[in-house]
Amino acid sequence: MPRVKQPVHALPPPHMPGRPGRGRLLWRRLRRLVWWPGIVLCGLLGVAFAGYSGLQTIGQGGSFRERLLEATAHLGLRVQEVTIEGRQKTPESLLRAALGVRTGDPILGFSLADARARIETINWVQGATIERRLPGTIVVQLQERRPFAVWQHQGRFVLIDHAGNTVTDSDVASFATQVPLVVGLGAPAAAASLIDALSAYPLIMSRMVAAVRVGERRWNLRMNNGADVLLPEGAEAPALAKLKELQSTYSLLDRPLQEVDLRLPDRLVIRPQPVKTDSKDADKAGRKPT
């Protein structure tokens, strides 16, 4: 008889663990979401704690701000160099004292506004710009006042700028041949308009010894021939043009004159210098013949 093969029973499937529950799956997701941020947060807290501990150990006894600045200085943020640009006449020692910073000071503790305010109180300084260039450089850029004239008043000589501000009362002699001399009360405030008008007439300017303010209203020009040129109030420019014409035509300023009055637009008044007479001739002229 033919053999009949008996069916082979299928092997039982391998053991498969049961599907985790929803709670366990949720926990796994939460753990993945919290793990890395937690590590980062712990790291930040550690850095903050270390920084605070460092501040407590650096600069014991000072305020929190002082300890913080000292800590930044230990990290390299301290003044290493001070660069000054534009300085010609401003005394360097006076400038550095007004700046108020020294090498080694914490650069973040340096107030730019306060330093600029102190520097601009120096007479020679018209304006200042101060920059902090990290990690350790302070740059000061100066705009100095330009001497415009020498002002003489009550026996005192000072340099003034174009606006009439006092620049300095020292080293005035070195500028005596470079800028005009103005004399009298109120001269600094009014000098700019006169000298600007005179700049158009270099021949007259070269012959002027001084400009004298009269009654805080008008000017007299003292010329190198000894004459006083009386200018009208508020009409200096046309009077100077007339004076130039008179000089070109008649060499007026080369003559022995005491006064040239230009105050009236339609009239010229000239006073010659008095004639000097010899005393012996005067005595002979005063004797009667015998």
Secondary structure as GFF3:
##gff-version 3
##sequence-region A 1 290
A	DSSP	alpha_helix	22	57	.	.	.	ID=ss1
A	DSSP	alpha_helix	64	74	.	.	.	ID=ss2
A	DSSP	beta_strand	81	85	.	.	.	ID=ss3
A	DSSP	alpha_helix	92	99	.	.	.	ID=ss4
A	DSSP	three_ten_helix	107	109	.	.	.	ID=ss5
A	DSSP	alpha_helix	112	119	.	.	.	ID=ss6
A	DSSP	beta_strand	125	133	.	.	.	ID=ss7
A	DSSP	beta_strand	137	144	.	.	.	ID=ss8
A	DSSP	beta_strand	149	153	.	.	.	ID=ss9
A	DSSP	beta_strand	156	160	.	.	.	ID=ss10
A	DSSP	beta_strand	166	168	.	.	.	ID=ss11
A	DSSP	three_ten_helix	173	175	.	.	.	ID=ss12
A	DSSP	beta_strand	181	183	.	.	.	ID=ss13
A	DSSP	alpha_helix	187	198	.	.	.	ID=ss14
A	DSSP	alpha_helix	202	207	.	.	.	ID=ss15
A	DSSP	beta_strand	208	214	.	.	.	ID=ss16
A	DSSP	beta_strand	218	223	.	.	.	ID=ss17
A	DSSP	beta_strand	228	230	.	.	.	ID=ss18
A	DSSP	alpha_helix	236	250	.	.	.	ID=ss19
A	DSSP	three_ten_helix	252	254	.	.	.	ID=ss20
A	DSSP	beta_strand	257	261	.	.	.	ID=ss21
A	DSSP	beta_strand	269	272	.	.	.	ID=ss22
A	DSSP	alpha_helix	279	286	.	.	.	ID=ss23
###
